[in-house]
Amino acid sequence: MDKEETSQNSRRDFLKQTTLITAVALTPASAIKAADNQLDERFAEAIENVSCSIEVNGTMHTMKIDPRVTLLDYLRERLQLTGTKKGCDYGQCGACTVHVDGHRINSCLTLAVMTDGKKVTTIEGLAKGSDLHPMQAAFIKHDGFQCGYCTPGQIMSAVACVREGHAENEDDIREFMSGNICRCGAYPNIVAAIQEAKNGGQNI
């Protein structure tokens, strides 16, 4: 291929690219949005719901769900268990903390289908009827909350912290509760509540 032919091909490629860019630039935003919506609908149709059985607070729930649904959204929107809060949705604040088979996790980072066949405990499942869990009672006694938005996640994480053996002293508690953010700054009261619940000798 000689230089002249190469030059002609380069000019053709440039003209094609310029024409394409111009066409996209002149396309109405509404048309682009409509095309995007059609692609989203086709993508959603291509994904089949899957059957999932999850024991939540002692009750078995079996239903077909979108495999992309997070455990947080499953609990709040499908089971109406709104005690688990949606804070950052990025696993950075801990407001959505729940227990899966006894271990604390961020439900916003966990797909619901990943808990198929497992036991999930939310803040609604801690108390026994009208009898508060010792950690809930301690949080109330020590004012371990202000606005209360982060409190369900704080309590769920606090219970796990004690069970894991990470509540031997204040430094341990602060370290292993660091994933739960309280924007009101009630940290000293939270630490005091955890210490009381742990030292109370009750079943945490």
Secondary structure by P-SEA (a helix, b strand, c coil): ccaaaaaaaaaaaaaaaaaaaaaaaaccaaaaaaaaaaaaaaaaaabbbbbbbbbcccbbbbbbccccccaaaaaccccccccccccccccccccbbbbccccccccccccccccccbbbbccccccccccccaaaaaaaaacccccccaaaaaaaaaaaaaaacccccaaaaaaaaccccccccaaaaaaaaaaaaaaccccc
